[in-house]
Every structure is written in structure tokens, then in C-alpha cells.
Amino acid sequence: MVQRVVPQVIHDQALEWAKQCCDTDRVVISGFHSPLENAVFHLLLEARHPIIWGLGRRLYHRYPPEVELALAENRIMIFAARNVQRTGWSTAQIRNFMLANMADEEVYAINVEGRSSSLDVLYDLERRNKPVLLISSPVSGAWEAFEKS
């Protein structure tokens, strides 16, 4: 298994973005699959912020207590992109494109110094259609925002 390595500055910027979301009425939608997405997921859960969790597999039978609490309080919606037991590459792509299609704006944390990702392709497609934020600059720490022209 290939471990995704994200520079600490990108990790910190993504968590800062998530904290800023908690001060808004935005609903954050993601697959929350990668380690960085998972860190954002737990930050949002702790902050009691609304979440839509798109799985690239069928729904789980049980969820951790913090997810069960969010479900009971109607702070999270969970859906399955496919009815398969495990997320494979193709189901992950289906989930990613479904999530992108549902979002009004998008945020990507892409390690531009690392291996390429299918999210690079999705990012390039989506930034032509809606507001997109790219968290990718470990040197400058800057966020790049692209608005629909």
C-alpha cells in the first residue's frame, strides 16, 4: 500500500481551512478517505459542523460513537456511491466525481511535489466550472483560488 505523504504545511493549511468552515453555514462534503481528509473529518465532527460523507463502498453496519452521535443529531448525512464491500480505484473515481458534481465550490489539497493523482485531473476539470481552492504550496504557504470565468 502506498502511503500518501503530505507536507506538514499543507496539512496545517487544510486544517485551518476546516476551522474557518466551522464559522460558516457551509456543509462540507467529502469521501474523507485519505489521512488528511480523515483529520479534517474528525475536526469537523468535534466542532459539530454539518458533513456529507460520500463512501466509495456500501454503507457500514456500525460507525464509531462520534459518527453515531452526529447521525442522531442530524449533523451528518452518509451515502454510498456503489454497493460494493471495498473501495477500489474505479469506485473511488465514481465517488470523487459524484462529490465534485454535488459541490458548489471545491477545495483540493494536492501534494504537487509528490506522485500524481486522479484528483489532479478532477481539479483541472472542475476549476473551469466553479470556485475552486487549491492548497498546494509548501514553500509559500499560499492558497490559490480560482474563480469561474
C-alpha positions in Angstrom: 0.0 0.0 0.0 1.3 3.4 -1.0 1.2 5.9 1.9 0.2 9.4 1.0 2.7 11.9 2.2 1.5 15.4 2.6 3.9 18.2 3.7 3.1 19.5 7.2 2.4 23.0 5.9 -0.3 21.6 3.6 -1.8 19.5 6.4 -1.9 22.6 8.6 -3.4 24.8 5.9 -6.1 22.2 5.3 -7.0 22.0 9.0 -7.0 25.8 9.1 -9.4 25.9 6.2 -11.7 23.4 8.0 -11.6 25.5 11.2 -12.7 28.5 9.1 -15.6 26.5 7.7 -16.8 25.9 11.2 -17.5 29.7 11.4 -19.9 29.4 8.3 -23.0 27.7 7.3 -21.2 25.6 4.7 -21.8 21.9 4.6 -18.5 20.0 3.9 -18.9 17.1 1.6 -16.1 14.6 1.1 -15.1 10.9 1.0 -12.9 11.6 4.0 -10.7 8.7 2.9 -7.1 9.9 2.9 -5.2 10.6 6.2 -5.5 14.3 5.6 -9.2 14.1 4.8 -9.7 12.0 7.9 -8.0 14.6 10.1 -10.4 17.2 8.6 -13.4 14.9 9.2 -12.5 14.5 12.9 -12.0 18.2 13.3 -15.4 18.9 11.8 -17.1 16.2 13.9 -15.5 17.7 17.1 -16.7 21.1 16.1 -20.2 19.7 15.4 -20.2 21.1 11.9 -22.5 19.6 9.2 -21.0 17.0 7.0 -21.9 14.9 4.0 -19.8 11.7 3.8 -19.7 10.0 0.5 -18.4 6.5 0.7 -16.9 4.7 -2.3 -18.4 1.4 -0.9 -21.6 0.3 0.6 -22.7 1.7 4.0 -21.1 0.4 7.1 -23.1 -1.7 9.6 -21.6 0.2 12.5 -20.0 3.6 13.0 -17.7 5.0 15.6 -19.5 6.7 18.5 -18.8 10.2 17.3 -20.3 9.4 13.9 -23.3 7.7 15.6 -23.8 10.9 17.7 -23.6 13.1 14.6 -26.2 10.8 12.9 -28.5 11.0 15.9 -28.2 14.8 15.9 -28.8 15.1 12.1 -25.3 16.7 11.6 -24.1 14.1 9.1 -25.5 12.5 6.0 -23.8 9.4 4.7 -24.3 7.9 1.3 -22.8 5.1 -0.7 -21.6 5.7 -4.3 -21.6 2.0 -5.0 -22.9 -1.2 -3.3 -19.6 -3.0 -3.1 -17.8 -4.2 0.0 -14.4 -2.4 -0.6 -13.4 0.8 -2.4 -11.4 0.1 -5.4 -9.8 2.6 -7.9 -12.9 2.8 -10.1 -15.4 3.2 -7.2 -13.2 5.9 -5.7 -13.3 7.7 -9.0 -17.1 7.4 -9.2 -17.3 8.7 -5.7 -14.9 11.6 -6.4 -16.8 12.7 -9.5 -20.2 12.4 -7.7 -18.9 14.6 -4.8 -17.5 17.1 -7.2 -20.7 17.3 -9.1 -22.7 17.9 -5.9 -20.5 20.7 -4.5 -21.0 24.4 -5.1 -17.3 25.0 -4.6 -14.3 22.7 -4.1 -11.1 22.5 -2.1 -8.2 20.3 -3.1 -5.1 19.7 -1.0 -2.7 18.3 -3.6 0.9 17.5 -3.0 2.4 19.0 -6.1 5.9 17.6 -5.2 4.6 14.0 -4.9 3.1 11.5 -7.2 0.3 12.5 -9.5 -3.2 11.8 -8.5 -6.6 11.4 -10.3 -7.6 14.4 -8.1 -5.2 16.4 -10.3 -7.4 15.6 -13.3 -10.6 16.3 -11.4 -9.2 19.6 -10.1 -8.3 20.7 -13.7 -11.8 19.9 -14.9 -13.7 21.5 -12.0 -11.8 24.7 -11.8 -13.3 25.7 -15.2 -16.9 25.3 -13.8 -17.0 26.7 -10.3 -14.9 28.3 -7.5 -12.0 26.0 -6.6 -9.4 26.4 -3.8 -6.1 24.6 -4.2 -4.0 24.1 -1.1 -0.7 23.0 -2.6 2.2 25.4 -1.9 4.5 24.0 0.8 7.1 26.8 0.1 4.9 29.9 0.2 2.1 28.6 2.3 -0.3 30.4 -0.1 -3.7 29.2 -1.2 -4.5 29.5 -4.8 -8.2 30.4 -5.5 -9.6 30.0 -9.0 -13.0 31.5 -9.8 -15.2 30.5 -12.7 -14.5 32.9 -15.6 
